[in-house]
């Protein structure tokens, strides 16, 4: 018996703003900028890369490249995409002061 496997695409499961926020919080927790950029790309695909491109004024191809596994988006582009996705960055202390 042959088992057919398919590639898992998390973009198919990001349906609500809560799903997106949880997904991105997990990405931020890694502290890995490449992983975070890639996850932003996944969320952008889930929301529709064409609409994200229109809202940000960035070329769709540039978005795909910048937010791929090997991408390295600028902070300006990252913030623009996050705004278009309806998510934001926030800072929390990593250590408690005495």
C-alpha positions in Angstrom: 0.0 0.0 0.0 1.4 3.4 -1.0 0.8 6.4 1.2 0.5 9.7 -0.5 1.9 12.6 1.5 1.3 16.3 0.9 3.1 19.3 2.0 1.7 21.0 5.1 0.8 24.6 4.5 0.1 26.6 7.7 -1.4 29.4 5.6 -4.5 27.2 5.1 -5.2 27.2 8.8 -4.8 30.9 9.6 -8.4 32.0 9.5 -8.9 34.4 12.3 -7.0 37.3 13.8 -6.5 35.2 16.9 -4.9 32.4 14.8 -2.6 34.9 13.2 -1.6 36.5 16.5 -0.9 33.1 18.1 1.1 32.0 15.1 3.2 35.2 15.0 3.8 35.2 18.8 5.2 31.7 18.5 7.5 33.0 15.7 8.6 36.0 17.8 9.4 33.7 20.7 12.1 31.9 18.6 14.1 35.1 18.3 15.1 33.9 14.8 14.7 36.8 12.3 14.6 34.5 9.3 11.9 32.4 10.9 9.9 35.5 11.8 10.1 36.9 8.3 9.1 33.5 6.8 6.1 33.3 9.2 5.1 36.8 8.1 5.2 35.6 4.5 2.9 32.7 5.4 0.4 35.0 7.1 0.6 37.3 4.1 -0.2 34.4 1.8 -3.1 33.4 4.0 -4.5 36.9 3.8 -3.8 37.3 0.1 -0.4 38.5 -1.2 -2.0 40.7 -3.9 -4.1 42.6 -1.3 -1.1 42.9 1.0 0.9 44.3 -1.9 -1.8 46.8 -2.8 -2.1 48.0 0.8 1.6 48.3 1.4 2.5 49.7 -2.0 5.2 47.0 -2.3 5.5 44.7 -5.3 4.0 41.2 -4.8 7.2 39.6 -6.1 9.3 41.7 -3.6 7.0 40.5 -0.8 7.4 36.8 -1.8 11.2 37.2 -1.9 11.6 39.3 1.2 9.3 37.1 3.3 10.6 33.7 2.2 12.7 31.3 4.2 15.9 33.0 2.8 14.5 36.5 2.8 15.8 39.5 4.8 13.1 42.2 4.7 13.8 45.7 5.9 12.2 46.9 9.1 10.2 49.4 7.1 8.7 46.6 4.9 8.2 44.4 8.0 6.2 47.1 9.8 4.2 47.9 6.6 3.2 44.2 6.2 2.4 43.8 9.8 0.1 46.8 9.7 -1.6 45.4 6.6 -2.1 42.1 8.4 -3.6 43.8 11.5 -0.8 42.7 13.9 1.6 44.9 15.8 4.9 44.6 17.6 5.2 45.3 21.3 8.1 45.3 23.8 8.2 43.4 27.1 11.1 43.2 29.5 13.2 40.1 29.2 14.4 40.4 32.8 12.7 41.8 35.8 14.5 44.6 37.5 15.2 44.4 41.2 
